[in-house]
């Protein structure tokens, strides 16, 4: 879909995408919903504390 050009188009597209997100979440198993996020194998993400601070900058 093209980028929204008005506020109403933006709100409509946001609602469509939000509905898609909930549809995806509703299709997930209970086990998948309870599973913790694990970024230990992702070099780009594992160096962050979750606050946007690199762990190497904390010294």
MARLUMVEX-596975 format. One record per residue: y, x, z of N, C-alpha, C in turn. Coordinates in steps of 0.2 Angstrom, whole numbers, plus 2048, in hexadecimal, padded with zeros to 3 digits. Layout:
BEGIN
<atom n_py="Y" n_px="X" n_pz="Z" ca_py="Y" ca_px="X" ca_pz="Z" c_py="Y" c_px="X" c_pz="Z"/>
...
***
This chain:
BEGIN
<atom n_py="7FA" n_px="804" n_pz="800" ca_py="800" ca_px="800" ca_pz="800" c_py="806" c_px="804" c_pz="800"/>
<atom n_py="80B" n_px="802" n_pz="7FD" ca_py="812" ca_px="806" ca_pz="7FC" c_py="815" c_px="806" c_pz="803"/>
<atom n_py="81A" n_px="80B" n_pz="804" ca_py="81D" ca_px="80B" ca_pz="80A" c_py="822" c_px="805" c_pz="80B"/>
<atom n_py="822" n_px="802" n_pz="811" ca_py="827" ca_px="7FD" ca_pz="812" c_py="82E" c_px="7FE" c_pz="811"/>
<atom n_py="832" n_px="7FA" n_pz="80E" ca_py="839" ca_px="7FB" ca_pz="80C" c_py="83D" c_px="7F6" c_pz="810"/>
<atom n_py="83B" n_px="7F2" n_pz="815" ca_py="83F" ca_px="7EE" ca_pz="819" c_py="83C" c_px="7ED" c_pz="820"/>
<atom n_py="83F" n_px="7EB" n_pz="824" ca_py="83D" ca_px="7EA" ca_pz="82B" c_py="837" c_px="7E6" c_pz="82B"/>
<atom n_py="837" n_px="7E0" n_pz="828" ca_py="832" ca_px="7DB" ca_pz="828" c_py="82B" c_px="7DE" c_pz="825"/>
<atom n_py="82C" n_px="7E2" n_pz="81F" ca_py="826" ca_px="7E5" ca_pz="81C" c_py="823" c_px="7EA" c_pz="821"/>
<atom n_py="828" n_px="7EE" n_pz="825" ca_py="825" ca_px="7F3" ca_pz="829" c_py="821" c_px="7EF" c_pz="82F"/>
<atom n_py="824" n_px="7EA" n_pz="832" ca_py="820" ca_px="7E6" ca_pz="837" c_py="81A" c_px="7E3" c_pz="834"/>
<atom n_py="81A" n_px="7E1" n_pz="82E" ca_py="814" ca_px="7DE" ca_pz="82B" c_py="80E" c_px="7E4" c_pz="82B"/>
<atom n_py="810" n_px="7E9" n_pz="828" ca_py="80C" ca_px="7EF" ca_pz="827" c_py="809" c_px="7F1" c_pz="82E"/>
<atom n_py="80E" n_px="7F2" n_pz="833" ca_py="80C" ca_px="7F4" ca_pz="839" c_py="806" c_px="7EF" c_pz="83C"/>
<atom n_py="807" n_px="7E9" n_pz="83B" ca_py="802" ca_px="7E4" ca_pz="83E" c_py="7FC" c_px="7E4" c_pz="83A"/>
<atom n_py="7FC" n_px="7E5" n_pz="834" ca_py="7F6" ca_px="7E6" ca_pz="830" c_py="7F2" c_px="7EC" c_pz="832"/>
<atom n_py="7F5" n_px="7F2" n_pz="833" ca_py="7F2" ca_px="7F8" ca_pz="836" c_py="7F0" c_px="7F7" c_pz="83D"/>
<atom n_py="7F3" n_px="7F4" n_pz="841" ca_py="7F1" ca_px="7F3" ca_pz="848" c_py="7EB" c_px="7EE" c_pz="848"/>
<atom n_py="7EB" n_px="7E9" n_pz="844" ca_py="7E5" ca_px="7E5" ca_pz="843" c_py="7DF" c_px="7E9" c_pz="841"/>
<atom n_py="7E0" n_px="7EE" n_pz="83C" ca_py="7DA" ca_px="7F2" ca_pz="83A" c_py="7D8" c_px="7F7" c_pz="83F"/>
<atom n_py="7DC" n_px="7F9" n_pz="844" ca_py="7DB" ca_px="7FE" ca_pz="849" c_py="7D6" c_px="7FA" c_pz="84E"/>
<atom n_py="7D8" n_px="7F4" n_pz="850" ca_py="7D4" ca_px="7EF" ca_pz="854" c_py="7CD" c_px="7EE" c_pz="851"/>
<atom n_py="7CD" n_px="7ED" n_pz="84B" ca_py="7C7" ca_px="7EB" ca_pz="848" c_py="7C2" c_px="7F1" c_pz="848"/>
<atom n_py="7C5" n_px="7F7" n_pz="847" ca_py="7C1" ca_px="7FD" ca_pz="848" c_py="7BF" c_px="7FE" c_pz="84F"/>
<atom n_py="7C3" n_px="7FD" n_pz="854" ca_py="7C1" ca_px="7FE" ca_pz="85B" c_py="7BC" c_px="7F8" c_pz="85D"/>
<atom n_py="7BD" n_px="7F2" n_pz="85B" ca_py="7B8" ca_px="7ED" ca_pz="85C" c_py="7B1" c_px="7EE" c_pz="859"/>
<atom n_py="7B1" n_px="7F2" n_pz="854" ca_py="7AA" ca_px="7F4" ca_pz="851" c_py="7A7" c_px="7FA" c_pz="854"/>
<atom n_py="7AA" n_px="7FD" n_pz="859" ca_py="7A7" ca_px="803" ca_pz="85C" c_py="7A2" c_px="800" c_pz="862"/>
<atom n_py="79D" n_px="804" n_pz="863" ca_py="798" ca_px="803" ca_pz="868" c_py="79B" c_px="804" c_pz="86F"/>
<atom n_py="798" n_px="801" n_pz="874" ca_py="79B" ca_px="802" ca_pz="87B" c_py="79A" c_px="80A" c_pz="87D"/>
<atom n_py="795" n_px="80D" n_pz="87B" ca_py="794" ca_px="814" ca_pz="87C" c_py="79A" c_px="818" c_pz="879"/>
<atom n_py="79B" n_px="817" n_pz="872" ca_py="7A1" ca_px="81A" ca_pz="86F" c_py="7A8" c_px="819" c_pz="872"/>
<atom n_py="7A9" n_px="813" n_pz="875" ca_py="7AF" ca_px="812" ca_pz="878" c_py="7B0" c_px="816" c_pz="87F"/>
<atom n_py="7AA" n_px="817" n_pz="882" ca_py="7AA" ca_px="81B" ca_pz="889" c_py="7AA" c_px="822" c_pz="888"/>
<atom n_py="7A9" n_px="825" n_pz="882" ca_py="7A8" ca_px="82C" ca_pz="881" c_py="7AF" c_px="82F" c_pz="881"/>
<atom n_py="7AF" n_px="835" n_pz="885" ca_py="7B5" ca_px="838" ca_pz="886" c_py="7B7" c_px="83C" c_pz="87F"/>
<atom n_py="7BD" n_px="83D" n_pz="87E" ca_py="7BF" ca_px="841" ca_pz="878" c_py="7BE" c_px="848" c_pz="87A"/>
<atom n_py="7BB" n_px="84C" n_pz="875" ca_py="7B9" ca_px="853" ca_pz="876" c_py="7BC" c_px="857" c_pz="870"/>
<atom n_py="7C1" n_px="85B" n_pz="871" ca_py="7C4" ca_px="85F" ca_pz="86C" c_py="7C2" c_px="866" c_pz="86D"/>
<atom n_py="7BD" n_px="868" n_pz="871" ca_py="7BB" ca_px="86F" ca_pz="872" c_py="7B9" c_px="873" c_pz="86C"/>
<atom n_py="7B7" n_px="86F" n_pz="867" ca_py="7B5" ca_px="873" ca_pz="860" c_py="7BB" c_px="873" c_pz="85B"/>
<atom n_py="7C1" n_px="870" n_pz="85D" ca_py="7C7" ca_px="870" ca_pz="859" c_py="7CC" c_px="875" c_pz="85B"/>
<atom n_py="7CC" n_px="87B" n_pz="858" ca_py="7D1" ca_px="880" ca_pz="85A" c_py="7D8" c_px="87E" c_pz="85A"/>
<atom n_py="7DA" n_px="879" n_pz="856" ca_py="7E1" ca_px="877" ca_pz="856" c_py="7E3" c_px="873" c_pz="85C"/>
<atom n_py="7DE" n_px="870" n_pz="85F" ca_py="7DF" ca_px="86B" ca_pz="864" c_py="7DD" c_px="86E" c_pz="86B"/>
<atom n_py="7D9" n_px="872" n_pz="86C" ca_py="7D6" ca_px="874" ca_pz="872" c_py="7DB" c_px="879" c_pz="876"/>
<atom n_py="7E0" n_px="87B" n_pz="873" ca_py="7E5" ca_px="880" ca_pz="876" c_py="7EA" c_px="87C" c_pz="87A"/>
<atom n_py="7EA" n_px="875" n_pz="87A" ca_py="7EF" ca_px="871" ca_pz="87C" c_py="7ED" c_px="86E" c_pz="883"/>
<atom n_py="7F2" n_px="86D" n_pz="888" ca_py="7F0" ca_px="86A" ca_pz="88E" c_py="7F0" c_px="862" c_pz="88E"/>
<atom n_py="7F3" n_px="860" n_pz="888" ca_py="7F3" ca_px="858" ca_pz="888" c_py="7FB" c_px="856" c_pz="889"/>
<atom n_py="7FF" n_px="85B" n_pz="88B" ca_py="806" ca_px="85A" ca_pz="88C" c_py="80A" c_px="85D" c_pz="886"/>
<atom n_py="807" n_px="860" n_pz="881" ca_py="80A" ca_px="863" ca_pz="87C" c_py="80C" c_px="86A" c_pz="87D"/>
<atom n_py="809" n_px="86D" n_pz="882" ca_py="80A" ca_px="874" ca_pz="885" c_py="804" c_px="878" c_pz="883"/>
<atom n_py="805" n_px="87D" n_pz="87F" ca_py="7FF" ca_px="882" ca_pz="87E" c_py="7FD" c_px="885" c_pz="884"/>
<atom n_py="7F6" n_px="886" n_pz="885" ca_py="7F4" ca_px="889" ca_pz="88B" c_py="7F6" c_px="890" c_pz="88C"/>
<atom n_py="7F7" n_px="893" n_pz="886" ca_py="7F9" ca_px="89A" ca_pz="886" c_py="800" c_px="89B" c_pz="888"/>
<atom n_py="804" n_px="896" n_pz="888" ca_py="80B" ca_px="896" ca_pz="88A" c_py="80C" c_px="895" c_pz="891"/>
<atom n_py="807" n_px="893" n_pz="895" ca_py="807" ca_px="891" ca_pz="89C" c_py="807" c_px="897" c_pz="8A1"/>
<atom n_py="806" n_px="89D" n_pz="89E" ca_py="806" ca_px="8A3" ca_pz="8A3" c_py="80D" c_px="8A5" c_pz="8A5"/>
***
